[in-house]
Amino acid sequence: MRVDVRQVADGTHLVHGSDTNWVLLTDGDAVTLVDTGYPRDRELLLASLAAVGASPEAVTAVLVTHAHNDHLGSAEYLAARYGTPVLLHDAEVPHARREFLHQVSAGQVLRHSWRPGVLPWALRALRSGGTAHIPVAAPRPLPSTGALDLPGRPVPVHTPGHTGGHCAFHLPGAGVLISGDALVSGHPTSRIAGPQLLPGMFHHERDRAAASLDVLAGLDADLLLPGHGPALRGPVREAARLARKIGSSRVR
């Protein structure tokens, strides 16, 4: 599988892995990596760094939107091999250590297996390491306020619901929002395209996930980089409001 790296703004690259995206923020030779894909996306992850002229040693930090395996996949690999710090929202740190798991269960997938796309997605997720046990040994909490002193100067935005400590990252100077799974533009198990919440089975607390859309609607950005689906250009506030509207009418 060939890696799909797209420069979407100055110093900002969206990478499409196997059903999950990650983002590279570059500043000279240094890189901030936001999410890492599935465990078996590792070669794609390393290829994406090479595609922007970087190496694993150049990654100053891994920012993880949330500790599901399709976003956390190579975080511990980078930490253990290269000493890369792995940062998450304080509420997500124990999730990354696997003190608990807020993730869709096999039973939930089976109950929804009649829906178009669910079984093919589930099989791909299994092959990609979606159920692997890959805790991060020493995850660090993000600072509570302000921009991070990292390439891209991302600002953490707590958006709970998908998981308790889900965190988006806002780049105010670039007008970019990296939304993780708080707001996506598509998913193999969804029948619609465009801004939306993931189907209900994926959220730990769906009502809180819907409420977090109101937080995103208050941000000034015109480029959305989601954890699933293509980049979306246009006011993020409108994308969040549309997702809220669609979500309120969809079957859970």
C-alpha positions in Angstrom: 0.0 0.0 0.0 1.5 3.3 -1.1 1.3 6.2 1.5 -1.0 9.1 0.6 0.6 12.3 1.9 -1.1 15.6 1.0 0.2 19.1 1.8 -2.9 21.0 2.8 -1.3 24.2 4.2 2.1 25.6 4.8 3.9 23.1 7.0 0.8 20.9 7.3 0.4 17.5 5.8 -2.6 15.1 6.0 -1.8 11.4 5.6 -4.4 8.8 4.8 -3.5 5.4 6.3 -5.6 2.3 6.3 -9.0 3.8 7.2 -7.4 6.4 9.6 -5.6 9.7 9.1 -2.7 11.3 10.9 -1.1 14.8 10.5 2.5 16.0 10.2 3.3 19.6 11.3 6.7 20.6 10.1 8.9 23.5 11.1 12.4 23.3 9.5 13.7 19.9 10.4 11.3 19.3 13.3 8.0 17.5 13.1 4.9 17.3 15.4 3.0 14.1 14.7 -0.7 14.0 15.5 -1.9 10.4 15.8 -0.1 7.4 14.3 -2.7 5.2 12.6 -3.1 1.5 13.3 -0.2 -0.7 14.6 0.3 -2.2 11.2 0.3 1.2 9.5 3.9 1.6 10.9 5.6 1.3 7.5 3.2 3.9 6.1 3.9 6.2 9.0 7.6 6.0 8.5 7.1 6.5 4.7 5.0 9.6 5.4 7.9 11.1 7.4 10.3 10.3 4.6 7.9 11.9 2.1 8.2 15.3 3.9 12.0 15.0 4.2 11.9 13.9 7.9 12.9 10.9 10.0 11.6 9.4 13.2 14.3 11.2 15.1 12.9 14.5 13.9 9.6 13.9 15.6 9.6 16.3 18.6 6.4 14.9 20.1 3.5 12.6 19.3 0.1 14.2 20.1 -2.7 11.6 20.4 -6.3 12.8 20.0 -7.4 9.6 21.8 -6.2 6.2 22.7 -8.0 4.0 20.3 -5.6 1.6 18.5 -6.2 3.2 15.1 -4.7 6.4 16.4 -2.3 5.1 19.0 -0.8 2.4 16.9 2.9 3.4 16.8 3.1 5.8 19.7 4.8 3.4 22.0 7.2 2.3 19.2 8.3 5.8 18.8 8.6 6.4 22.5 10.5 3.2 23.2 12.9 3.4 20.2 13.5 7.1 19.8 12.5 8.6 23.2 9.7 10.6 21.6 7.3 12.0 24.2 3.7 10.9 23.8 1.1 13.5 25.0 -2.6 13.2 25.5 -5.3 15.0 27.5 -4.9 14.3 31.2 -8.2 12.2 31.2 -6.8 10.1 28.3 -3.5 9.3 29.9 -4.7 6.2 31.9 -6.6 5.1 28.7 -3.3 5.1 26.8 -1.7 3.0 29.6 -4.7 0.6 29.2 -5.9 1.0 32.7 -9.3 0.8 31.0 -10.6 0.6 27.4 -13.2 2.9 25.9 -13.5 1.2 22.5 -16.3 -0.5 20.5 -16.7 -4.1 21.6 -16.9 -7.2 19.4 -20.5 -7.6 20.6 -21.4 -4.1 19.4 -19.9 -4.8 16.0 -21.8 -8.0 15.7 -25.1 -6.3 16.6 -24.4 -3.8 13.8 -23.0 -6.2 11.3 -26.1 -6.0 9.1 -25.3 -2.3 8.3 -23.5 -1.7 5.0 -19.7 -1.6 5.4 -19.5 -2.8 9.0 -18.1 -6.3 8.4 -15.5 -5.3 5.7 -14.3 -2.5 8.1 -14.1 -4.9 11.0 -12.1 -7.4 9.1 -9.7 -4.7 8.0 -9.4 -3.4 11.5 -8.5 -6.8 12.8 -5.8 -7.2 10.1 -4.4 -3.8 11.0 -4.1 -4.5 14.7 -7.3 -3.0 15.9 -7.5 -5.4 18.9 -3.8 -5.5 19.7 -2.7 -4.7 23.2 -0.3 -1.8 22.8 -0.2 0.4 25.9 2.0 3.4 26.1 4.3 3.0 29.0 4.8 6.6 30.0 2.3 8.9 28.3 2.4 12.5 29.4 -0.5 14.9 30.0 -0.9 17.9 27.8 -0.7 21.4 29.4 -4.1 22.6 30.4 -4.1 25.9 28.4 -2.3 27.6 25.6 -0.4 26.7 22.5 2.2 24.0 22.7 5.8 24.9 22.0 6.0 22.4 19.1 6.0 22.7 15.3 2.7 24.1 14.2 2.0 25.6 17.7 -1.2 23.5 18.2 -3.7 24.4 20.9 -5.3 21.4 22.6 -9.1 21.5 22.7 -10.8 19.0 25.0 -13.7 17.4 23.1 -14.9 14.5 25.3 -17.5 11.9 24.3 -15.9 9.7 21.8 -13.6 8.9 24.7 -13.4 10.7 28.0 -10.2 12.5 27.2 -10.6 13.0 23.4 -8.7 16.1 22.4 -8.7 18.1 19.1 -5.9 20.4 18.1 -6.5 23.9 16.8 -3.9 25.8 14.7 -5.2 29.4 15.0 -2.5 31.0 12.9 -3.2 28.6 10.0 -6.9 28.4 10.4 -6.7 24.6 10.8 -8.5 22.2 13.1 -7.2 18.7 13.6 -10.4 17.0 14.9 -9.5 13.4 15.4 -12.8 11.5 15.9 -14.8 14.4 17.4 -15.8 15.4 13.9 -15.1 13.4 10.7 -15.9 13.7 7.0 -16.6 10.0 6.3 -16.1 6.5 7.5 -16.4 3.0 5.9 -19.3 2.2 8.2 -21.2 5.5 7.4 -23.6 5.8 4.5 -23.1 9.6 4.2 -20.2 11.8 3.2 -19.3 15.2 4.7 -19.1 16.5 8.2 -20.6 14.1 10.8 -20.3 12.3 14.0 -19.1 8.7 13.8 -21.9 6.1 14.1 -23.1 5.8 17.7 -21.5 2.4 18.5 -18.0 4.1 18.4 -18.7 6.6 21.1 -18.1 6.0 24.8 -20.7 8.8 25.6 -22.5 9.8 22.4 -24.4 12.7 24.0 -21.1 14.3 25.2 -19.6 13.7 21.7 -22.6 15.6 20.2 -22.1 18.4 22.8 -18.4 18.7 21.9 -19.5 19.7 18.4 -20.6 23.0 20.0 -17.1 23.5 21.3 -15.7 23.0 17.8 -18.3 25.4 16.4 -16.8 28.1 18.5 -13.3 27.8 16.8 -12.1 30.1 14.0 -10.8 27.7 11.3 -11.6 27.0 7.7 -9.7 23.8 7.1 -10.8 20.6 8.9 -8.4 17.7 9.1 -10.4 14.7 10.5 -9.3 11.3 11.8 -11.4 9.7 9.1 -12.3 11.0 5.6 -10.9 13.7 3.4 -9.9 17.2 4.4 -12.8 19.7 4.3 -12.4 23.4 3.4 -14.9 25.9 4.6 -15.9 27.3 8.0 -15.4 24.6 10.6 -18.3 26.2 12.6 -20.6 25.3 9.8 -19.3 21.8 9.5 -19.8 21.2 13.2 -23.3 22.6 13.1 -24.2 20.4 10.2 -22.8 17.4 11.9 -24.9 18.3 15.0 -28.0 18.5 12.9 -27.4 15.3 11.1 -26.5 13.5 14.3 -29.7 14.5 16.0 -31.7 12.8 13.2 -29.7 9.6 12.8 -30.4 6.3 14.3 -28.0 5.4 17.0 
